[in-house]
């Protein structure tokens, strides 16, 4: 964050300084919502949560060295009280504070949004910072990590590990940009129409990347068309001198070219041209000669508009990463980087965000665990299963094990989607399924897998899954662990790797 005074922040946010807050105090940032992470000179934003209220920890944050407390009500210490806001249901932060009956959290977050916007605008205007927005139903975090790895070769870049992609995480990320930051990569998610529009108002993008329109959050949107409408808000926010990076392999994304005044480039894993507005147009970035190694890491030829193709050998796992890498390469090269530098950055990148296609091999028996347990939707589930099937198929006598929980936020179609997933296991010749949990969705998944002849076991929880697998796995077997975040199945991967040093 750029250096500001408490008084200037009060002016930016419209907040009131109370209980002796000194307007001349210098604030260096960054902002934190966990009082334990506060650093001297930072900002503590007091957000009420489902279990605890950040206001109860304001005094502790001050003791840790916070230069400013941003609160929704007085806390008996020097602070900035954020002005109250009308929390409209369609606003991005509406669902974040369903338990916040007094509106304190919404007020704090609105103030932090204003500060993040001020910080972003200042860095763009005074230091030429470029803001990249990334959205899509699947692959946002992996692509953000790839973009960050590439752009760091060109200058200081803010693209922190993890999924800081919502109404809290995005301003939190933006306030990590400071003087000298050349690129800010903003990951943008949505649970409804209007959410991404709100996020683009906090960090207005110069470049917008749209990966795909799938069925993640289908229960909240109702249809893929509604999801496409929401994702396309990113390209609508781009200025005329901006850039839209669109996936030509997804018809809903390709159609977003009509929704932006910015220049459009397209990427594809399968075609050199695509149809647009009744005519054939060139795909600017595409892959050819795609091959996977023994643990599903892709190598391919990257074709681009600026010269000869370059060879890429990814260090991240799964064929779906080729599309993500093409999107990231387009961002880097359209920012002026050479194809050689982009390829070198892609080749050197390994998974930066935890529990996302993290592949480890146990030294004691050669068992490989593919931990992709951070989140799940039908598209990412199938990508993980493809990686499992491919990796196991290259090992003589190896068995494939899919350890699966449920996919969240699929709405009325959830049971059918889980049954479809169960049928896909046999289609990809997965030998064993371990279904964690006894809910309706898990039952539908298990029933479909059994119906197709997959050896299927249902266990109560992660510990039970680890115990079962410890007794069942054989040398060189391959295990995929995947479910939505709420299932916490990373505990299965951690249990299977207990006592192991990090492997390949």
C-alpha positions in Angstrom: 0.0 0.0 0.0 1.2 3.5 -0.7 2.0 5.5 2.5 -1.0 7.5 3.7 -2.0 9.3 6.9 -4.9 8.2 9.1 -6.5 11.6 8.3 -6.2 10.9 4.5 -7.7 7.5 4.9 -10.6 9.0 6.8 -11.1 11.4 3.9 -10.9 8.6 1.3 -13.3 6.3 3.1 -15.7 8.9 4.6 -15.1 7.4 8.0 -15.0 9.2 11.4 -11.9 9.2 13.6 -12.9 8.5 17.2 -11.4 8.0 20.7 -8.3 10.0 20.0 -7.2 8.5 16.7 -4.4 10.8 15.4 -4.9 12.0 11.9 -1.2 12.5 11.4 -0.2 8.9 12.1 1.4 7.3 9.0 -0.1 4.1 7.7 2.1 1.8 5.6 -0.3 -1.1 5.3 -1.0 -3.8 4.4 -4.5 -4.5 5.6 -5.3 -7.7 7.7 -8.5 -9.2 9.0 -6.7 -11.5 11.4 -5.2 -9.7 14.4 -2.5 -12.3 14.7 -1.0 -11.3 11.3 -0.9 -7.5 12.0 2.5 -5.9 11.4 3.6 -2.5 12.7 2.1 0.3 10.5 -0.6 -2.0 9.2 -4.4 -1.7 9.1 -6.8 -4.0 10.9 -10.3 -4.4 9.5 -12.8 -5.7 12.0 -15.1 -8.1 10.2 -17.8 -10.0 12.0 -17.7 -13.7 11.2 -20.0 -16.6 11.7 -18.1 -17.7 14.8 -16.2 -14.6 16.0 -16.4 -10.9 15.6 -13.3 -9.0 14.6 -14.3 -6.1 16.7 -13.5 -8.2 19.8 -9.9 -8.4 18.6 -9.4 -4.7 17.7 -7.4 -4.0 21.0 -5.2 -7.0 20.3 -4.5 -5.7 16.8 -3.5 -2.3 18.2 -1.1 -4.0 20.6 0.4 -5.8 17.7 1.3 -2.5 16.1 -1.7 -1.7 13.9 -1.5 2.0 12.9 -5.2 2.1 12.2 -8.3 0.1 13.2 -11.2 0.2 10.7 -14.3 -0.7 12.6 -18.1 -0.6 12.2 -18.7 0.5 15.8 -16.7 2.0 18.6 -14.3 -0.5 20.3 -13.0 1.7 23.1 -9.7 2.4 21.3 -8.6 5.0 18.7 -10.2 3.9 15.4 -11.8 4.9 12.2 -15.5 4.1 12.3 -16.7 3.3 8.8 -19.9 5.1 7.6 -22.9 2.8 7.4 -24.0 1.5 4.1 -27.2 0.2 2.6 -26.6 -3.5 1.9 -28.4 -4.2 -1.3 -29.1 -7.9 -2.0 -27.6 -7.7 -5.4 -24.3 -6.3 -4.1 -21.2 -8.5 -4.2 -20.8 -8.4 -0.4 -24.4 -9.1 0.4 -24.0 -12.8 1.0 -20.7 -12.3 2.9 -22.5 -10.9 6.0 -25.8 -12.7 6.3 -25.1 -13.0 10.0 -24.1 -9.3 10.3 -27.5 -8.0 11.3 -26.1 -4.6 12.3 -24.3 -4.0 9.0 -20.9 -3.4 10.7 -19.0 -5.8 8.5 -20.5 -4.4 5.3 -19.6 -0.8 6.4 -16.0 -1.9 7.1 -15.7 -3.7 3.8 -17.1 -0.7 1.9 -14.5 1.5 3.5 -11.7 -0.9 2.6 -13.1 -1.1 -1.0 -12.7 2.7 -1.3 -9.2 2.5 0.1 -8.3 -0.3 -2.3 -9.7 1.7 -5.2 -7.7 4.8 -4.2 -4.5 2.7 -3.9 -5.0 1.1 -7.3 -5.9 4.3 -9.1 -2.8 6.1 -7.6 -0.5 3.3 -8.6 -1.9 3.1 -12.1 -1.8 6.9 -12.6 1.5 7.7 -11.0 3.5 4.5 -11.5 2.0 2.8 -14.6 0.8 -0.3 -12.8 -1.2 -2.8 -15.0 -4.2 -4.5 -13.4 -5.0 -8.0 -14.7 -8.4 -9.5 -13.9 -9.0 -13.3 -14.1 -12.3 -15.1 -14.0 -13.8 -18.4 -15.0 -15.7 -21.3 -13.6 -12.6 -23.4 -13.1 -8.9 -22.7 -13.1 -8.8 -19.1 -11.8 -6.3 -19.7 -9.1 -4.0 -21.9 -11.2 -4.0 -19.4 -14.0 -3.5 -16.4 -11.6 -0.4 -18.3 -10.3 0.9 -18.9 -13.8 0.3 -15.2 -14.8 2.1 -14.1 -11.6 5.1 -16.4 -12.4 5.4 -14.9 -15.9 4.9 -11.3 -15.0 7.4 -11.5 -12.1 10.0 -11.9 -14.9 9.1 -8.4 -16.1 8.7 -6.6 -12.8 7.4 -6.6 -9.2 4.0 -8.4 -9.2 1.3 -8.9 -6.7 -0.4 -12.3 -7.2 -0.5 -14.0 -3.8 -0.9 -17.7 -3.4 -4.4 -18.9 -2.6 -7.9 -17.9 -3.6 -8.3 -14.3 -2.6 -11.0 -13.8 -5.2 -14.1 -12.6 -3.4 -15.4 -9.3 -1.9 -13.0 -9.7 1.0 -10.0 -11.2 -0.7 -9.8 -8.9 -3.7 -9.3 -5.6 -1.8 -7.1 -7.5 0.6 -4.9 -8.4 -2.4 -5.1 -4.9 -4.0 -3.8 -3.2 -0.8 -0.6 -5.3 -1.1 0.3 -3.3 -4.2 2.8 -0.5 -3.4 5.1 1.9 -5.1 7.2 -0.1 -7.4 4.5 -2.7 -8.1 4.3 -3.1 -11.9 1.5 -5.7 -12.1 -1.5 -6.5 -9.9 -3.3 -9.8 -10.7 -6.9 -9.8 -9.4 -8.7 -13.1 -9.3 -12.5 -12.6 -9.5 -15.2 -15.0 -8.5 -19.0 -14.5 -8.4 -22.0 -16.1 -6.8 -24.4 -14.0 -8.8 -24.9 -11.4 -11.6 -23.3 -8.1 -10.5 -20.6 -9.5 -8.3 -17.7 -9.3 -10.8 -18.9 -5.8 -11.8 -18.5 -4.8 -8.2 -15.0 -6.3 -8.0 -14.0 -4.4 -11.2 -15.0 -1.2 -9.6 -12.6 -1.9 -6.7 -9.7 -2.8 -9.0 -10.5 -1.6 -12.5 -8.7 -4.0 -14.9 -6.6 -3.1 -18.0 -6.5 -6.8 -19.0 -9.3 -9.2 -18.5 -8.9 -13.0 -18.8 -12.0 -15.3 -19.1 -11.2 -19.0 -18.9 -14.5 -20.9 -19.2 -18.2 -21.0 -18.3 -18.9 -24.2 -16.5 -21.4 -25.4 -13.9 -19.6 -24.2 -10.7 -22.2 -22.2 -8.6 -25.0 -23.4 -10.9 -27.3 -23.6 -8.0 -26.9 -19.9 -7.3 -27.0 -18.8 -11.0 -29.6 -21.2 -12.3 -28.1 -21.6 -15.8 -24.9 -21.4 -17.8 -26.3 -18.4 -19.6 -26.5 -16.6 -16.3 -23.0 -17.7 -15.4 -21.8 -16.3 -18.7 -23.6 -13.1 -18.1 -21.7 -12.7 -14.8 -18.3 -13.7 -16.1 -18.6 -11.3 -19.0 -18.9 -8.4 -16.6 -15.1 -8.5 -16.5 -14.6 -7.7 -20.2 -17.4 -5.1 -20.1 -15.3 -3.2 -17.5 -12.3 -3.0 -19.8 -11.3 0.4 -21.3 -11.0 0.8 -25.1 -7.3 0.6 -24.8 -7.5 -2.5 -22.7 -7.2 -6.2 -23.6 -9.6 -9.1 -23.4 -8.0 -12.6 -23.4 -10.7 -15.1 -24.3 -10.9 -18.9 -24.6 -11.8 -19.8 -28.1 -12.6 -23.4 -27.1 -15.6 -22.3 -25.0 -18.5 -20.9 -27.0 -19.9 -18.8 -24.1 -16.5 -17.2 -23.6 -15.8 -16.7 -27.3 -19.1 -14.8 -27.6 -17.9 -12.3 -25.0 -15.9 -10.5 -27.7 -19.2 -8.7 -28.6 -19.4 -7.4 -25.0 -16.2 -5.4 -24.9 -14.7 -2.3 -26.6 -11.2 -3.6 -25.8 -8.9 -5.4 -28.1 -9.5 -9.1 -28.1 -7.0 -12.0 -28.3 -8.0 -15.6 -28.3 -6.3 -18.8 -27.1 -7.0 -22.5 -27.8 -5.7 -26.0 -27.1 -7.1 -27.4 -30.3 -7.5 -25.0 -33.2 -5.7 -22.3 -35.2 -8.8 -20.5 -36.2 -12.3 -20.1 -34.8 -15.6 -18.8 -36.0 -16.6 -15.4 -34.9 -19.6 -13.3 -36.2 -20.0 -15.6 -39.2 -16.4 -15.6 -40.3 -13.2 -17.4 -39.5 -10.7 -15.5 -37.3 -7.2 -16.4 -36.2 -6.6 -17.8 -32.8 -3.7 -15.8 -31.5 -2.2 -18.3 -29.0 -2.6 -22.0 -29.5 -0.9 -25.3 -28.6 0.2 -28.1 -30.8 2.0 -31.4 -30.2 0.6 -31.7 -26.7 2.1 -34.6 -24.8 2.0 -35.7 -21.1 4.7 -37.2 -19.0 4.3 -40.0 -16.6 2.6 -37.8 -14.0 0.5 -35.8 -16.5 2.7 -32.8 -16.9 2.2 -31.3 -20.3 4.8 -30.3 -22.9 3.7 -28.6 -26.1 4.6 -26.1 -28.8 3.3 -22.6 -28.0 2.2 -20.7 -31.1 1.9 -16.9 -30.9 1.6 -13.9 -33.2 5.2 -12.6 -32.7 7.5 -15.2 -34.3 8.3 -18.9 -34.2 6.7 -21.3 -31.8 8.5 -22.0 -28.5 8.7 -25.2 -26.5 6.9 -25.3 -23.1 7.3 -28.1 -20.5 5.0 -27.4 -17.6 5.9 -28.2 -14.0 2.2 -28.3 -13.0 0.0 -31.3 -13.4 -2.9 -32.1 -15.7 -3.8 -31.7 -19.3 -6.1 -28.8 -18.4 -3.1 -26.7 -17.4 -2.3 -26.3 -21.1 -5.3 -23.9 -21.5 -4.4 -22.1 -18.4 -0.8 -21.7 -19.6 -1.9 -20.3 -22.9 -4.0 -17.7 -21.2 -1.1 -16.7 -19.0 1.3 -16.6 -22.0 -1.1 -14.3 -23.8 -1.0 -11.9 -20.9 2.8 -11.9 -20.7 3.4 -11.5 -24.4 0.8 -8.8 -24.8 2.5 -7.0 -21.9 5.7 -6.9 -24.1 7.5 -10.0 -22.9 9.4 -12.3 -25.3 8.2 -15.8 -26.1 11.4 -17.1 -24.7 11.0 -15.4 -21.4 7.4 -16.5 -21.2 8.3 -20.1 -21.9 11.1 -20.0 -19.3 8.7 -18.7 -16.7 6.1 -21.4 -17.5 8.7 -24.1 -17.4 10.0 -23.0 -14.0 6.6 -22.6 -12.3 5.4 -25.2 -9.8 2.1 -25.2 -7.9 2.0 -22.1 -5.7 -1.4 -22.5 -4.1 -1.9 -25.3 -1.6 -4.1 -28.3 -2.3 -4.3 -27.6 -6.0 -3.0 -30.4 -8.3 -0.2 -30.9 -5.8 1.4 -34.2 -6.9 3.7 -36.1 -4.5 5.2 -39.6 -4.7 5.9 -41.6 -1.5 9.6 -42.7 -1.3 8.6 -45.9 0.6 6.4 -47.5 -2.0 6.2 -45.2 -5.1 2.5 -44.4 -4.5 1.6 -41.1 -6.1 -1.0 -38.8 -4.4 -2.6 -36.1 -6.5 -4.0 -33.6 -4.0 -6.5 -31.3 -5.7 -8.8 -31.0 -2.7 -9.2 -27.3 -2.5 -12.4 -27.1 -4.5 -14.5 -29.1 -7.0 -17.0 -28.7 -9.7 -18.0 -31.0 -12.6 -15.3 -29.6 -14.9 -12.4 -29.7 -12.4 -13.5 -33.1 -11.1 -13.2 -34.5 -14.6 -9.8 -32.9 -15.2 -8.6 -34.5 -12.0 -9.9 -37.9 -13.0 -8.3 -37.5 -16.4 -4.9 -36.8 -14.7 -5.5 -39.9 -12.4 -6.3 -42.2 -15.3 -3.4 -41.0 -17.4 -0.9 -41.3 -14.6 -2.0 -44.8 -13.6 -2.1 -46.1 -17.1 1.6 -45.5 -17.5 2.6 -47.8 -14.6 2.6 -51.5 -15.0 0.3 -53.1 -12.5 -0.7 -49.8 -10.8 -4.2 -49.3 -9.6 -6.1 -46.0 -9.8 -7.9 -44.7 -6.7 -10.4 -41.8 -6.8 -11.0 -40.4 -3.2 -13.9 -38.1 -3.7 -16.3 -36.0 -1.6 -19.1 -33.8 -2.8 -19.2 -30.9 -5.2 -20.9 -27.9 -3.6 -23.2 -25.1 -4.9 -24.8 -27.1 -7.8 -28.4 -26.5 -6.7 -31.2 -28.7 -7.9 -29.0 -30.6 -10.3 -26.5 -31.7 -7.6 -27.6 -35.3 -7.3 -27.7 -35.8 -11.0 -24.3 -34.2 -11.4 -22.8 -36.5 -8.8 -24.3 -39.5 -10.5 -22.8 -38.4 -13.8 -19.5 -38.1 -12.1 -19.8 -41.6 -10.8 -20.4 -42.9 -14.3 -17.4 -41.0 -15.6 -15.1 -43.1 -13.4 -15.7 -46.3 -15.4 -15.5 -44.4 -18.7 -12.0 -43.4 -17.7 -11.2 -46.9 -16.4 -10.7 -45.9 -12.8 -10.5 -49.1 -10.8 -11.4 -48.0 -7.2 -13.5 -45.2 -5.7 -13.4 -44.2 -2.0 -16.4 -41.9 -1.4 -16.1 -39.8 1.8 -19.4 -39.0 3.5 -22.9 -40.4 3.6 -24.9 -37.5 2.2 -27.3 -37.7 -0.7 -24.7 -36.5 -3.2 -22.1 -39.0 -2.0 -24.7 -41.8 -2.2 -25.6 -40.9 -5.8 -21.9 -40.8 -6.7 -21.2 -44.2 -5.1 -24.3 -45.8 -6.5 -23.4 -44.8 -10.1 -19.8 -45.9 -9.7 -20.9 -49.3 -8.4 -23.5 -49.7 -11.1 -20.7 -49.4 -13.7 -18.5 -51.9 -12.0 -16.1 -49.6 -10.2 -14.8 -51.1 -6.9 -16.5 -48.6 -4.5 -16.2 -48.0 -0.8 -18.0 -45.4 1.3 -16.3 -44.1 4.4 -17.5 -41.8 7.1 -14.7 -39.2 7.1 -11.1 -38.3 6.1 -9.6 -40.4 8.9 -11.5 -43.4 7.9 -10.4 -42.9 4.3 -6.8 -42.8 5.3 -7.1 -45.9 7.4 -8.8 -47.8 4.5 -6.2 -46.7 2.0 -3.3 -47.5 4.2 -4.5 -51.1 4.2 -5.3 -51.2 0.5 -2.7 -49.3 -1.5 0.0 -51.3 -3.3 3.3 -50.3 -4.8 3.1 -47.5 -7.5 -0.7 -47.0 -7.1 -2.0 -43.6 -7.9 -4.5 -41.7 -5.7 -6.6 -38.6 -6.6 -8.1 -36.7 -3.6 -10.7 -34.2 -4.6 -13.8 -32.5 -3.2 -15.2 -29.0 -2.5 -13.4 -27.0 0.2 -16.1 -27.6 2.8 -15.3 -31.3 2.8 -11.6 -30.7 4.0 -10.3 -33.7 2.1 -6.8 -32.4 2.1 -6.6 -34.2 5.4 -6.6 -37.5 3.4 -3.6 -36.4 1.3 -1.8 -35.2 4.4 -2.5 -38.5 6.2 -1.2 -40.5 3.3 2.0 -38.5 3.1 2.6 -38.4 6.8 6.3 -38.9 7.5 7.3 -38.4 3.9 9.6 -35.7 2.6 8.3 -33.7 -0.3 8.5 -35.7 -3.5 8.1 -35.3 -7.2 
